[in-house]
Amino acid sequence: MKPHALAVVLLNVVGVFLFMSSPLALGQSPKGTNSLAVFEQRILPILQSQKPSSCSECHLSGVDLKEYIRPTQTETFTSLVAGGLIDVEKPDNSKLLQFIARAPEKPNLVTEKVRRLEYEAFRAWIQAAVSDPKVLNSSAKAEPIGPQIPDEVIRHARQDRVLASFMENIWTEVGRCAACHSPDRNQKQVTEHGEQVSWIKLNDPAATLAYMVEHGLIDPKEPEGSLLLMKPTMQVEHGGGQKMVVGDRSYKQFRRFIDDYAAVVAGKYKSTDQLPKAVGEVSVVTDIWLKIEGVPESFDKMLLQADLYRQTDSGWSPFRVATSDRPVFGKGKLWQHSLSLTAPRDSKWANEITAQRLPPGRYLIKLYVDRTGKLQRDFNAELNDEDFVGEVEVDSRWPVGYGKMTVVQFPTTR
């Protein structure tokens, strides 16, 4: 952790400790206090605080406890009652208290203390307010309170949703980076370059994502300039060489997550139509290798994409079951790369590809080459019929390992 970040955490802990030791935090209201005093001493400080509330532990954006507070007690109370968030008959059953009490399975120690403070503060104020005739009978106008964005947008920005997207789009690919960036395999790199190269946290995607953001590998302010994109594409010097090119499948996945993450952090989504569309295909990286020999030298450095279709009783599968893309090595007249198994989302095959195995049998391989560089101009573009250069059939057991790659010949005719 960076020194300034550690200092912030320590200050937060000290602040929480001091507040927890105060009479107000312990539920011991000073003698003679009324609901207004509780509101001013315990609720307004939450509104005026520059620090995020405990909501941030579950919501990356879109929800903050400050959005449930108005400048005055009567405005706040009237709006919360009108919104169904305060139960004047059974104050301890108020929905607002239920919202505050919600916590992830593994709450952060500091955030958990903040949550307790928030809960006790609102509980004390609500109990005092429902017993105060002046507050109950106030003529203050009820205003919309809480997040003013659709529930779907709020759910999209939940920490668990963000993490699930990270796991689907980036974590599934980190095996390709493990030789240099995973602490169980990169002792040589650590000796040469230091511990900072170990950005993969073993079996912990959440910690990996947090590290990437904290150390600038993912840049929410300039997502397209994130080092996680720039280094493997060799737009910035990368000791591990080129791992992907702009517009290939991995780059698309990385950009899909990083661009979405940046938009969530900035709170840019205000309506459901602004949310990114769900991708209909899921993929899993494998250590199954495919090699194509006899590739025309004229395709040198162009991105070649191979899509595999499995033979079934009714013909070739209606969807691709594996894919791979990589620039052609023109001088050697070859192309080779590991396969990623693919499947329609929520299909039976989508559950099976998690085993990272391709069933033995006969397959049709359709080949596409980006001869015009359209993927470099628009990374969202897809290779299609105009980029088709041929197809070849192969029968293989699809063994795992670089030294056991399946080899096919580039088709001589389309």
Residue pairs with C-beta under 8 A, 6 or more apart in sequence:
1 9
1 214
2 214
5 214
9 110
12 51
12 110
13 110
16 110
16 113
16 114
16 117
19 25
19 117
20 26
20 113
20 116
20 117
23 29
23 30
24 30
24 41
24 42
24 121
24 124
25 117
25 120
25 121
27 120
27 124
29 37
29 38
29 124
29 128
30 37
33 41
33 128
34 128
34 132
35 73
35 125
35 128
35 129
35 131
35 132
35 135
36 73
36 132
38 121
38 124
38 125
38 128
39 73
39 76
39 125
39 129
40 73
42 121
42 124
42 125
43 69
43 73
43 76
43 121
43 122
43 125
44 69
46 53
46 65
46 66
46 69
46 118
46 121
47 66
47 69
47 71
49 66
52 64
53 64
53 65
53 66
53 114
53 118
54 65
54 100
54 103
54 111
54 112
54 114
54 115
54 118
55 63
55 64
55 65
56 64
56 111
57 103
57 104
57 107
57 108
57 111
57 115
57 159
58 102
58 103
58 104
58 158
58 159
58 160
59 154
59 157
59 158
59 159
60 157
60 158
60 159
60 162
60 264
60 265
61 157
61 264
61 265
61 266
61 267
62 147
62 149
62 153
62 154
62 157
62 267
62 269
63 147
63 154
63 157
65 100
65 118
67 145
67 146
67 147
67 148
68 76
68 80
68 85
68 96
68 145
68 146
69 76
70 76
70 79
70 143
70 145
72 140
73 129
73 135
74 135
74 138
74 140
75 140
75 141
75 143
76 145
77 86
77 129
77 135
77 138
77 140
78 138
78 140
78 141
78 142
79 142
79 143
79 144
79 145
80 86
80 94
80 96
80 145
81 88
81 142
82 142
82 145
83 142
83 144
83 145
83 146
84 95
85 94
85 95
85 96
85 99
85 145
85 146
86 94
86 95
86 96
86 126
86 129
86 130
87 93
87 94
87 95
88 130
88 136
91 123
91 126
91 127
91 130
92 123
92 127
94 126
96 122
96 126
97 119
97 122
97 123
97 126
100 115
100 118
100 119
100 122
101 115
101 119
103 112
103 115
104 159
104 160
107 115
129 135
129 136
130 136
147 154
149 269
149 270
149 271
150 271
150 272
152 272
152 275
153 269
153 270
153 271
153 272
153 274
153 275
155 161
156 264
156 269
156 275
157 264
157 269
162 209
162 261
162 264
163 205
163 206
163 209
165 256
165 257
165 260
165 261
166 205
166 209
166 257
166 261
167 205
168 253
168 282
169 253
169 254
169 256
169 257
170 228
170 253
170 254
170 257
171 205
171 208
172 283
172 284
172 285
173 250
173 253
173 254
173 285
174 181
174 182
174 200
174 208
175 285
175 287
176 243
176 250
176 285
176 338
177 200
177 232
177 240
177 243
178 184
178 185
178 186
178 200
179 185
179 186
179 240
180 186
180 189
180 197
180 239
180 240
181 189
181 197
181 198
181 199
181 200
182 198
182 200
182 202
183 190
183 198
183 200
183 202
184 202
186 197
186 198
189 197
189 239
190 197
190 198
193 239
196 215
199 208
199 211
199 212
199 215
199 217
200 208
201 207
201 208
201 211
209 218
211 217
212 218
212 228
213 220
216 226
216 227
217 226
217 227
217 228
218 226
218 228
218 258
218 261
219 225
219 226
219 227
219 262
220 261
220 262
220 265
220 266
221 262
223 255
223 258
223 259
223 261
223 262
224 255
224 259
226 258
227 236
228 254
228 258
229 235
229 251
229 254
229 255
229 258
230 236
231 237
231 238
231 240
232 238
232 240
232 242
232 243
232 244
232 250
233 242
233 243
233 244
233 245
233 246
233 251
234 241
234 242
242 327
243 250
244 250
244 251
244 254
245 251
245 303
245 327
245 375
245 376
246 375
246 376
246 379
247 303
247 370
247 374
247 375
247 376
247 378
247 379
247 381
248 303
248 305
248 325
248 326
248 375
249 283
249 305
249 323
249 325
249 340
251 379
252 379
252 380
253 283
255 379
256 276
256 279
259 276
260 276
263 269
268 274
269 275
278 345
279 345
280 344
280 345
281 319
281 342
281 343
281 344
281 345
282 342
282 343
282 344
282 345
282 350
282 353
283 323
283 340
283 341
283 342
283 343
283 353
284 340
284 341
284 353
284 354
284 356
285 338
285 340
285 356
286 338
286 339
286 340
286 341
286 356
286 357
286 358
286 400
287 338
287 356
287 400
287 401
287 402
288 322
288 338
288 339
288 356
288 357
288 358
288 398
288 399
288 400
288 406
289 336
289 337
289 338
289 339
289 401
289 402
289 404
289 405
289 406
290 306
290 324
290 336
290 337
290 338
290 339
290 365
290 405
290 406
290 408
291 334
291 335
291 336
291 405
291 406
291 407
291 408
292 304
292 306
292 334
292 335
292 336
292 367
292 407
292 408
292 409
292 410
293 333
293 334
293 407
293 408
293 409
293 410
294 333
294 334
294 409
294 410
295 304
295 328
295 329
295 330
295 333
295 334
295 335
295 410
296 330
296 333
296 410
297 330
297 331
297 333
298 330
299 328
299 330
299 369
299 371
299 389
300 328
300 329
300 330
300 331
301 327
301 328
301 330
302 327
302 328
302 369
302 370
302 371
303 325
303 326
303 327
303 328
303 369
303 370
303 375
303 383
304 325
304 326
304 327
304 328
304 335
304 367
304 368
304 369
304 370
304 389
305 323
305 324
305 325
305 367
305 368
305 369
305 370
305 383
305 387
306 323
306 324
306 325
306 335
306 337
306 365
306 366
306 367
307 320
307 322
307 323
307 365
307 366
307 368
308 320
308 321
308 322
308 323
308 339
308 358
308 363
308 364
308 365
309 316
309 317
309 319
309 320
309 321
309 363
309 364
309 365
309 366
310 316
310 317
310 321
310 359
310 361
310 362
310 363
311 317
311 361
311 362
311 363
311 364
316 364
319 342
319 343
319 344
320 342
320 366
321 341
321 342
321 343
321 349
321 358
321 363
322 339
322 340
322 341
322 342
322 358
323 339
323 340
323 342
324 337
324 338
324 339
324 340
325 337
326 335
326 336
326 337
327 335
328 334
328 335
328 369
329 335
329 336
336 405
339 358
339 398
341 353
341 356
341 358
342 353
343 349
343 350
343 352
343 353
344 350
356 400
357 398
357 400
358 398
359 398
360 396
360 397
360 398
361 395
361 396
362 393
362 394
362 395
363 393
363 394
363 395
363 396
364 391
364 392
364 393
365 391
365 392
365 393
365 394
365 408
366 388
366 391
367 388
367 389
367 390
367 391
367 392
367 410
367 411
368 383
368 384
368 387
368 388
368 389
369 383
369 387
369 389
370 376
370 383
370 387
371 387
374 381
375 381
375 383
388 414
389 411
389 414
390 410
390 411
390 413
390 414
391 411
392 408
392 409
392 410
392 411
394 406
394 408
396 406
398 406
399 406
